[in-house]
């Protein structure tokens, strides 16, 4: 049983005489088969990669978390108070500027 012949042996001749109808059909057939095979390879690679990632995630879910060392607190009380004070100062500045807007600056280009 023969599946499509051997287009690779005749490829240089097909390219040289690509404008002739019998070679144009062979080139189109080769191009179509190459597209189908490359799409199939891409689909298989995507499937294998996604399966690998899924198995890695499922293995991580089965493991127990390491609770031997507790993480350091992200923010201490003094930093929090300093941040709140800075926000209150900014709010006071905003309210003061809203109550007493600065003098209008005249456009120098006029």
C-alpha positions in Angstrom: 0.0 0.0 0.0 1.4 3.4 -1.0 0.4 6.7 0.7 1.1 9.6 -1.6 4.4 8.6 -3.1 7.7 10.4 -2.4 7.4 14.1 -3.1 10.8 14.8 -1.5 12.7 13.1 -4.3 11.0 15.2 -6.9 11.0 18.5 -4.9 13.8 20.3 -6.8 12.2 19.4 -10.1 8.8 20.6 -8.8 10.2 23.9 -7.7 12.0 24.5 -11.0 8.9 23.7 -13.1 6.2 25.0 -10.6 4.3 26.9 -13.3 3.4 23.7 -15.1 -0.1 22.3 -14.1 1.1 18.8 -13.0 3.8 20.2 -10.8 1.5 23.0 -9.5 -0.9 20.3 -8.3 2.0 18.4 -6.6 3.3 21.5 -4.9 -0.2 22.4 -3.7 -0.7 18.9 -2.4 2.7 19.0 -0.6 1.9 22.4 0.9 -1.5 21.2 2.1 0.0 18.1 3.7 2.7 20.1 5.3 0.1 22.5 6.8 -2.0 19.5 8.2 1.0 17.8 9.7 2.4 21.0 11.3 -1.1 21.8 12.7 -1.3 18.3 14.1 2.2 18.6 15.7 1.2 21.9 17.3 -2.0 20.5 18.7 -0.1 17.5 20.2 2.5 19.7 21.7 -0.1 22.0 23.3 -2.0 19.0 24.6 1.2 17.5 26.1 2.3 20.8 27.7 -1.2 21.5 29.2 -1.3 18.0 30.6 2.2 18.5 32.1 1.1 21.8 33.7 -2.1 20.2 35.0 -0.3 17.3 36.6 2.2 19.7 38.2 -0.7 21.7 39.7 -2.4 18.5 41.0 0.8 17.3 42.6 1.3 20.6 44.3 -2.3 20.4 45.7 -1.5 17.0 47.3 1.5 18.2 49.2 1.4 19.7 52.7 2.3 23.3 53.2 5.5 24.1 55.1 4.4 25.7 58.4 7.7 25.4 60.3 8.6 29.0 59.8 6.0 31.8 60.1 6.5 34.7 57.7 7.4 38.1 59.1 4.6 40.6 59.4 4.3 42.8 56.3 3.6 46.0 58.2 4.3 47.1 61.7 2.2 49.5 63.8 4.6 52.5 63.5 4.7 52.3 59.7 0.9 52.1 59.6 0.5 55.2 61.9 3.0 57.2 59.9 1.1 56.3 56.7 -2.3 57.3 58.2 -0.8 60.6 59.5 0.6 61.4 56.0 -2.9 60.8 54.5 -4.5 63.1 57.1 -1.9 65.8 56.4 -2.6 65.5 52.6 -6.4 65.8 53.3 -5.8 68.9 55.5 -3.7 70.5 52.7 -6.4 69.6 50.1 -9.2 71.1 52.3 -7.1 74.3 52.9 -6.5 74.7 49.1 -10.2 74.1 48.4 -11.2 76.7 50.9 -8.6 79.3 49.8 -7.7 78.6 46.2 -4.4 80.1 45.0 -4.4 83.2 42.9 -5.1 82.6 39.2 -1.9 82.5 37.2 -2.2 84.6 34.0 -1.3 82.8 30.8 2.1 84.3 29.6 1.4 83.6 26.0 -1.5 86.1 25.9 
